[in-house]
């Protein structure tokens, strides 16, 4: 396994994992409507500037 710094081309995959993990983790805490409206497309770019 190789661990590397994320590149811009990784943004879509990272966003998909983020959204799917929220849907799984918070299914009993947040409304299903809220979780259904989460979108990885809207999340792409949201990690820029984070370390």
C-alpha positions in Angstrom: 0.0 0.0 0.0 1.3 3.4 -0.9 0.3 6.5 1.1 0.6 9.8 -0.6 -0.6 13.4 -0.5 -3.9 13.8 -2.2 -3.9 15.5 -5.6 -6.6 17.6 -7.3 -7.6 14.5 -9.3 -8.5 12.7 -6.0 -11.1 15.3 -5.0 -14.1 13.4 -6.5 -13.2 10.1 -4.8 -12.5 11.8 -1.5 -15.9 13.6 -1.6 -17.7 10.4 -2.4 -16.1 8.6 0.6 -16.9 11.6 2.8 -20.6 11.7 1.8 -21.1 8.0 2.0 -19.5 7.9 5.5 -21.8 10.6 6.7 -24.8 8.7 5.3 -23.7 5.6 7.2 -22.5 7.2 10.4 -25.3 9.7 11.0 -28.3 7.6 9.7 -29.7 7.4 13.2 -28.9 11.0 14.2 -29.9 13.1 11.1 -33.0 13.1 9.1 -33.1 10.8 6.1 -34.1 13.8 3.9 -31.0 15.7 4.9 -28.8 12.7 4.3 -30.4 12.0 0.9 -29.7 15.5 -0.2 -25.9 15.2 0.5 -24.0 15.3 -2.7 -20.4 14.5 -3.4 -20.5 16.9 -6.4 -21.3 19.8 -4.0 -18.6 18.6 -1.6 -15.7 18.5 -4.2 -13.4 21.3 -3.4 -14.6 21.6 0.1 -11.3 20.2 1.4 -9.0 22.7 -0.2 -6.7 24.4 2.2 -7.1 21.8 4.9 -4.1 20.0 6.3 
